[in-house]
Amino acid sequence: MFADRAQIYVRSGKGGDGHVSFRREKYVPNGGPDGGDGGNGGDVILRVDDGVNTLADYRHIRKYKAEDGKEGGKKNCRGKNGADIILKMPKGTVVKEAESGKVIVDLSGDIKEYKLLTGGRGGNGNQHYATSTMQAPKYAQPGQPAKELNLFLELKVIADVGLVGFPNVGKSTFLTKVSNARPEIANYHFTTLSPHLGVVDLSDAKGFVVADIPGIIEGASEGVGLGIEFLRHIERTKVFIHIVDAAGSEGRDPIEDINTINNELASYNASLLDRPQIIAANKLDLLSEKEADEVILKLKETFEPKGYLVYPMKAISGDGVRTILYKVRELLDSMDDKPVVFEQEYFPDEISEVYEPVNVYYDEKADEYVVEGPRIEKMLGYTNLESEKGFLFFQNFLKDQGIIDQLEALGMEDGDTVRIYDLFFDYYK
């Protein structure tokens, strides 16, 4: 089964927590802090692998997590960094944020590897928080949290030329004539159940890649038939070869067929009709020479004023095929040779919050509740507690940060003393 879509969950590694410890040596009774830093969490990395051509693996395993960073240790020992997780993707995979459908990265063109999510940074150990007023800090910085995303993966084949048309009009036959691709061929609809790529080699010109897209029918853009399953694969192509059953061997009108297919292309993506299109009028061997000439004339009168080129073709015998190939090459030479790459629309959020630690505890010896930490220290540095407005601001800060809740959880009641560095407060609700 050709798997060209999948939805997965990815998570980077959490940063390891900083450690709280103090030097304990025989002749150093009051050693300073020596808690080590936590290790960084692992990253989530997407990597193009030429040996992978479908998304089948991601249909079976849907959750991918990088390793968390380890906690710091004593004696300034840093915690081990978490291992990255590398997801191997086929070339041409478009990675989208699942809920919004916005493109995060298109793994094609020059992009061979992409860091999707950065692991959380490890927290600082308590050695970093020693100050003149707090020489024995009992807190350390927690590691930054992991980042997570739900992704929608969509493989869009990379080809220069797309073969479009109704089922059973000769697209697979055409592909076998012009390349080494060998799709299944039979006289029934939807013989081709997955996109086939073929490399066209021209003796005196540069070759190109052709994609045989499973037959598109009316309503394909709305999910009818198989078309909607594979329309995505024509979005990268630069030129369309629109193969039509010019003989009307199944009772359809070739002009109506062409209009129907083009309407489906436009419904899926209106810009597709802006791309050059060659109409290959196939199965002319089923008509008399006079009938064939009349059909070709009618097709040219209808579509060449719209900018489409019409060429007669007999895919089985190969008549007219070479002319079409060289015309395609001419069109490609007039265009930018860079592949069609989808621009980034969604940028994974960067964690901007600084996770500074706050230590809240009850000092039984002094019979007081203590609040300390670099976040508190910084707040005291730019807050004027002598003004009513400044003091109210500081109170709200303690509430918003959940510090009041922590103190009450420790048993603090009305009239109890709270010490914040060299400041003392009586608590009242």
C-alpha positions as CSV (number, residue, x, y, z in Angstrom):
1,M,0.0,0.0,0.0
2,F,1.3,3.4,-1.0
3,A,1.0,5.5,2.2
4,D,1.2,9.2,1.4
5,R,-0.5,10.7,4.5
6,A,-0.1,10.2,8.2
7,Q,-0.8,12.0,11.5
8,I,1.6,11.8,14.4
9,Y,2.5,13.3,17.7
10,V,6.0,14.6,18.5
11,R,7.5,15.9,21.7
12,S,10.9,17.2,22.5
13,G,12.8,16.3,25.7
14,K,12.2,18.1,28.9
15,G,15.2,19.9,30.4
16,G,16.7,18.3,33.5
17,D,16.2,20.1,36.8
18,G,19.1,21.9,38.5
19,H,20.3,20.3,41.7
20,V,20.4,21.6,45.3
21,S,23.4,20.5,47.3
22,F,26.2,21.9,49.4
23,R,29.9,21.1,49.9
24,R,30.4,18.7,52.8
25,E,34.1,18.3,53.5
26,K,35.9,17.5,56.6
27,Y,37.5,20.8,57.3
28,V,34.9,22.9,55.5
29,P,31.9,23.0,57.9
30,N,30.0,25.7,55.9
31,G,30.7,24.8,52.3
32,G,28.9,26.7,49.6
33,P,26.4,25.5,47.1
34,D,27.6,23.0,44.6
35,G,24.4,21.8,42.8
36,G,25.0,21.0,39.2
37,D,23.0,22.1,36.2
38,G,20.4,19.8,34.5
39,G,21.0,18.4,31.1
40,N,19.2,19.7,28.0
41,G,16.3,17.8,26.6
42,G,16.6,16.1,23.2
43,D,15.5,17.8,19.9
44,V,13.0,16.5,17.4
45,I,14.8,16.4,14.0
46,L,13.3,15.6,10.6
47,R,15.7,14.2,8.0
48,V,15.3,13.3,4.4
49,D,16.2,9.7,3.6
50,D,16.5,8.7,0.0
51,G,15.8,5.1,1.1
52,V,12.4,5.9,2.3
53,N,9.6,6.5,-0.3
54,T,6.4,6.3,1.7
55,L,5.0,7.3,5.1
56,A,3.9,3.8,5.9
57,D,6.0,3.6,9.1
58,Y,4.2,6.7,10.5
59,R,0.8,5.0,9.9
60,H,1.7,2.3,12.5
61,I,3.7,4.2,15.1
62,R,2.1,7.6,15.8
63,K,4.0,8.9,18.9
64,Y,7.6,10.0,18.9
65,K,9.4,11.5,21.9
66,A,12.9,12.7,22.4
67,E,14.7,11.8,25.6
68,D,14.5,14.1,28.7
69,G,17.6,15.7,30.1
70,K,18.9,14.3,33.4
71,E,18.9,16.1,36.7
72,G,22.2,17.8,37.8
73,G,24.2,16.2,40.6
74,K,26.4,17.0,43.5
75,K,29.9,18.6,43.2
76,N,28.8,20.7,40.2
77,C,28.1,17.7,38.1
78,R,26.0,18.5,35.1
79,G,23.1,16.2,34.1
80,K,23.3,14.2,30.9
81,N,21.7,15.7,27.8
82,G,18.7,13.8,26.5
83,A,19.1,12.0,23.1
84,D,17.6,13.6,20.0
85,I,15.0,11.7,18.1
86,I,15.5,11.7,14.3
87,L,12.5,11.0,12.1
88,K,13.4,9.8,8.6
89,M,11.1,11.2,5.9
90,P,10.8,10.6,2.2
91,K,11.8,13.5,0.0
92,G,8.8,15.7,-0.8
93,T,7.1,15.3,2.5
94,V,5.1,18.4,3.6
95,V,4.9,18.7,7.4
96,K,1.9,20.6,8.6
97,E,0.5,21.6,12.0
98,A,-2.4,19.2,12.3
99,E,-5.1,21.5,13.7
100,S,-4.5,24.6,11.4
101,G,-3.2,22.7,8.4
102,K,-0.5,25.3,8.0
103,V,2.9,24.3,6.5
104,I,5.8,24.0,9.0
105,V,8.3,22.7,6.5
106,D,8.5,21.2,3.0
107,L,11.2,18.6,2.9
108,S,12.2,19.1,-0.7
109,G,14.6,21.3,-2.7
110,D,17.7,22.1,-0.6
111,I,16.1,21.2,2.7
112,K,17.7,17.9,3.8
113,E,17.3,18.2,7.6
114,Y,15.1,20.4,9.8
115,K,15.1,20.9,13.6
116,L,11.4,20.8,14.3
117,L,11.4,21.2,18.1
118,T,14.2,22.2,20.4
119,G,14.5,20.3,23.7
120,G,14.0,22.2,27.0
121,R,17.1,23.8,28.4
122,G,18.4,22.3,31.6
123,G,17.9,24.3,34.8
124,N,20.7,25.9,36.8
125,G,21.9,24.3,40.0
126,N,21.8,26.2,43.3
127,Q,25.5,27.2,42.8
128,H,24.3,29.9,40.4
129,Y,22.1,31.6,43.0
130,A,24.5,32.4,45.8
131,T,24.5,36.1,46.6
132,S,25.8,38.3,49.4
133,T,22.4,38.2,51.0
134,M,21.7,34.5,50.3
135,Q,24.9,32.5,50.6
136,A,23.2,29.1,50.9
137,P,20.3,29.1,48.4
138,K,18.0,26.1,48.9
139,Y,16.5,26.2,45.4
140,A,17.5,25.4,41.9
141,Q,16.0,26.1,38.5
142,P,13.7,23.5,37.1
143,G,14.4,22.4,33.5
144,Q,12.3,24.0,30.8
145,P,9.3,21.9,29.7
146,A,9.1,19.8,26.6
147,K,7.5,21.1,23.5
148,E,4.9,19.1,21.6
149,L,3.1,19.2,18.3
150,N,0.5,17.2,16.4
151,L,1.6,16.9,12.9
152,F,0.0,16.0,9.6
153,L,2.4,14.5,7.1
154,E,1.6,14.7,3.4
155,L,3.9,13.2,0.7
156,K,3.7,15.2,-2.5
157,V,5.8,13.5,-5.2
158,I,8.4,15.6,-6.9
159,A,8.0,15.5,-10.7
160,D,8.4,17.9,-13.5
161,V,5.4,16.7,-15.5
162,G,2.1,15.4,-14.3
163,L,-0.1,13.0,-16.4
164,V,-3.8,13.8,-15.9
165,G,-7.0,12.6,-17.4
166,F,-9.9,10.3,-16.9
167,P,-9.3,6.6,-15.9
168,N,-8.4,4.3,-18.8
169,V,-7.4,6.9,-21.3
170,G,-3.8,5.7,-21.7
171,K,-1.7,7.5,-19.1
172,S,0.0,4.3,-17.9
173,T,0.6,3.1,-21.5
174,F,2.2,6.5,-22.2
175,L,4.4,6.2,-19.2
176,T,5.7,2.8,-20.2
177,K,6.5,4.2,-23.7
178,V,8.6,7.1,-22.5
179,S,10.3,5.7,-19.4
180,N,11.4,2.6,-17.5
181,A,8.4,2.8,-15.2
182,R,6.1,-0.3,-15.4
183,P,2.7,0.5,-13.9
184,E,0.0,-2.1,-14.2
185,I,-2.1,-1.8,-17.3
186,A,-5.5,-3.2,-17.8
187,N,-8.7,-2.3,-19.5
188,Y,-10.6,-1.2,-16.5
189,H,-10.9,1.9,-14.4
190,F,-8.4,2.7,-11.6
191,T,-5.8,0.2,-12.7
192,T,-3.3,2.7,-11.3
193,L,-3.8,2.8,-7.6
194,S,-0.7,4.8,-6.6
195,P,1.4,7.5,-8.3
196,H,4.1,6.2,-10.6
197,L,7.2,8.1,-11.4
198,G,9.1,7.7,-14.7
199,V,12.4,9.3,-15.9
200,V,12.3,10.4,-19.5
201,D,15.7,10.3,-21.2
202,L,16.0,12.3,-24.4
203,S,19.0,11.5,-26.6
204,D,19.7,15.1,-27.5
205,A,18.1,17.1,-24.6
206,K,17.8,17.1,-20.9
207,G,15.5,14.5,-19.4
208,F,12.7,15.0,-16.9
209,V,10.5,13.2,-14.4
210,V,6.9,12.3,-15.2
211,A,4.3,11.3,-12.6
212,D,1.3,9.2,-13.6
213,I,-1.5,10.3,-11.3
214,P,-4.4,7.9,-10.8
215,G,-7.4,8.7,-12.8
216,I,-9.3,11.8,-11.9
217,I,-13.1,11.9,-12.4
218,E,-15.9,14.4,-11.9
219,G,-16.2,15.2,-8.2
220,A,-12.6,14.1,-7.4
221,S,-11.9,17.4,-5.6
222,E,-14.8,16.6,-3.3
223,G,-13.7,13.1,-2.6
224,V,-15.4,11.1,-5.4
225,G,-13.4,8.2,-6.7
226,L,-9.6,8.1,-6.1
227,G,-8.8,11.5,-7.4
228,I,-8.8,13.4,-4.1
229,E,-6.3,10.8,-2.8
230,F,-3.8,11.8,-5.4
231,L,-4.5,15.3,-6.5
232,R,-1.9,16.5,-4.0
233,H,0.8,14.9,-6.1
234,I,0.2,17.2,-9.0
235,E,0.8,20.4,-7.0
236,R,4.6,20.2,-7.6
237,T,4.5,19.5,-11.3
238,K,5.2,22.4,-13.7
239,V,3.6,21.1,-16.9
240,F,0.6,18.9,-17.4
241,I,0.1,16.3,-20.2
242,H,-3.6,16.0,-20.3
243,I,-4.3,12.7,-22.0
244,V,-7.8,12.3,-23.4
245,D,-9.7,9.5,-25.1
246,A,-10.1,11.4,-28.4
247,A,-12.0,8.4,-29.9
248,G,-14.7,8.5,-27.2
249,S,-14.3,4.8,-26.9
250,E,-16.3,4.7,-23.7
251,G,-19.1,6.9,-25.0
252,R,-17.8,10.2,-23.5
253,D,-17.1,13.5,-25.4
254,P,-13.4,14.3,-25.3
255,I,-14.1,18.1,-25.0
256,E,-16.4,17.5,-22.0
257,D,-13.7,15.2,-20.5
258,I,-11.1,17.9,-20.7
259,N,-13.4,20.6,-19.2
260,T,-14.4,18.2,-16.4
261,I,-10.8,17.4,-15.4
262,N,-9.8,21.1,-15.6
263,N,-12.8,22.0,-13.4
264,E,-11.6,19.5,-10.8
265,L,-8.1,20.8,-10.9
266,A,-9.4,24.3,-10.4
267,S,-11.6,23.2,-7.5
268,Y,-8.7,21.6,-5.8
269,N,-6.2,24.5,-6.4
270,A,-7.1,27.3,-8.8
271,S,-3.5,28.1,-9.6
272,L,-3.1,24.7,-11.3
273,L,-4.8,26.0,-14.4
274,D,-2.1,28.7,-14.7
275,R,0.5,26.0,-15.6
276,P,1.2,25.0,-19.2
277,Q,-1.0,22.1,-20.4
278,I,-0.5,19.9,-23.4
279,I,-3.5,18.0,-24.6
280,A,-2.5,14.6,-25.9
281,A,-5.4,13.3,-28.1
282,N,-5.0,9.5,-27.6
283,K,-6.6,6.4,-29.1
284,L,-6.8,7.9,-32.6
285,D,-6.0,4.4,-34.0
286,L,-9.6,3.6,-33.2
287,L,-10.8,6.2,-35.7
288,S,-10.5,6.5,-39.5
289,E,-8.0,9.1,-40.7
290,K,-10.8,11.5,-41.6
291,E,-12.5,11.1,-38.2
292,A,-9.2,11.6,-36.4
293,D,-8.5,14.8,-38.4
294,E,-11.9,16.1,-37.5
295,V,-11.5,15.4,-33.8
296,I,-8.0,17.1,-33.7
297,L,-9.4,20.2,-35.5
298,K,-12.3,20.5,-33.1
299,L,-10.0,20.1,-30.1
300,K,-7.6,22.8,-31.4
301,E,-10.4,25.2,-32.2
302,T,-11.8,24.8,-28.6
303,F,-8.6,24.8,-26.5
304,E,-5.7,26.4,-28.4
305,P,-7.3,29.9,-28.0
306,K,-7.2,29.2,-24.2
307,G,-3.4,28.6,-24.5
308,Y,-3.5,24.8,-24.5
309,L,-1.5,22.9,-27.1
310,V,-3.2,20.0,-28.8
311,Y,-1.2,17.1,-30.3
312,P,-2.4,13.8,-31.8
313,M,-1.0,10.6,-30.3
314,K,-1.3,6.9,-30.4
315,A,0.3,5.7,-27.1
316,I,0.2,2.0,-28.0
317,S,2.3,2.4,-31.2
318,G,4.2,5.4,-30.0
319,D,3.1,7.7,-32.9
320,G,3.2,11.4,-31.8
321,V,4.8,10.6,-28.4
322,R,8.3,12.0,-29.3
323,T,6.8,15.3,-30.5
324,I,5.0,15.8,-27.2
325,L,8.1,15.0,-25.2
326,Y,10.3,17.5,-26.9
327,K,7.5,20.2,-26.6
328,V,7.4,19.4,-22.9
329,R,11.2,19.8,-22.7
330,E,10.9,23.2,-24.5
331,L,8.4,24.4,-22.0
332,L,10.5,23.2,-19.0
333,D,13.5,25.0,-20.4
334,S,11.6,28.3,-20.4
335,M,10.7,27.9,-16.7
336,D,12.6,28.1,-13.4
337,D,14.2,24.7,-12.8
338,K,13.8,24.9,-9.0
339,P,11.3,22.5,-7.6
340,V,7.9,23.8,-6.3
341,V,8.4,24.2,-2.6
342,F,5.6,25.2,-0.2
343,E,6.4,28.2,2.0
344,Q,6.4,28.0,5.8
345,E,3.1,29.2,7.3
346,Y,3.4,27.9,10.9
347,F,6.3,28.5,13.2
348,P,6.5,26.3,16.3
349,D,6.3,28.5,19.4
350,E,9.6,29.3,21.1
351,I,9.5,29.1,24.9
352,S,10.2,32.6,26.0
353,E,9.3,32.4,29.6
354,V,12.3,32.2,32.0
355,Y,11.7,29.5,34.5
356,E,13.4,31.0,37.5
357,P,12.9,29.0,40.7
358,V,11.0,30.1,43.8
359,N,11.5,28.3,47.1
360,V,8.7,28.4,49.7
361,Y,9.1,26.7,53.0
362,Y,8.5,26.9,56.8
363,D,11.5,27.6,59.1
364,E,10.6,25.8,62.3
365,K,13.5,27.3,64.2
366,A,12.5,30.9,63.5
367,D,8.8,30.1,63.3
368,E,8.4,31.9,60.1
369,Y,7.5,31.2,56.5
370,V,10.2,31.9,53.9
371,V,10.0,32.9,50.3
372,E,13.2,33.2,48.3
373,G,14.5,32.8,44.8
374,P,15.9,34.8,41.9
375,R,12.5,35.6,40.5
376,I,11.5,37.1,43.8
377,E,14.8,38.9,44.2
378,K,14.5,40.5,40.8
379,M,10.9,41.6,41.5
380,L,12.1,43.3,44.8
381,G,14.8,45.0,42.8
382,Y,12.4,47.1,40.7
383,T,9.4,47.3,43.0
384,N,9.0,50.3,45.4
385,L,7.4,48.6,48.4
386,E,7.2,51.9,50.3
387,S,4.4,53.1,48.0
388,E,0.9,51.8,48.3
389,K,0.7,51.1,44.6
390,G,4.1,49.3,44.5
391,F,3.2,47.1,47.6
392,L,-0.2,46.2,46.0
393,F,1.6,45.3,42.8
394,F,4.0,43.0,44.7
395,Q,1.0,41.3,46.5
396,N,-0.7,40.6,43.2
397,F,2.5,39.2,41.9
398,L,2.7,36.7,44.8
399,K,-0.9,35.7,44.1
400,D,-0.5,35.4,40.4
401,Q,2.6,33.2,40.8
402,G,0.7,30.9,43.1
403,I,3.1,31.7,46.0
404,I,0.3,32.6,48.4
405,D,-1.4,29.3,47.6
406,Q,1.9,27.5,48.4
407,L,2.2,29.3,51.8
408,E,-1.4,28.5,52.8
409,A,-0.8,24.9,51.8
410,L,2.1,24.8,54.3
411,G,-0.3,25.9,57.0
412,M,0.1,29.7,57.1
413,E,-2.6,31.5,58.9
414,D,-3.6,35.1,59.9
415,G,-0.9,36.8,61.9
416,D,2.0,34.4,60.8
417,T,5.2,36.0,59.7
418,V,6.6,35.8,56.2
419,R,10.2,36.5,55.5
420,I,11.3,37.5,52.0
421,Y,15.1,38.0,52.3
422,D,15.5,40.9,54.9
423,L,11.9,41.9,54.7
424,F,9.2,40.7,57.2
425,F,5.5,40.7,56.7
426,D,2.5,39.7,58.8
427,Y,0.0,37.7,56.8
428,Y,-3.7,38.6,56.9
429,K,-6.3,37.5,54.3
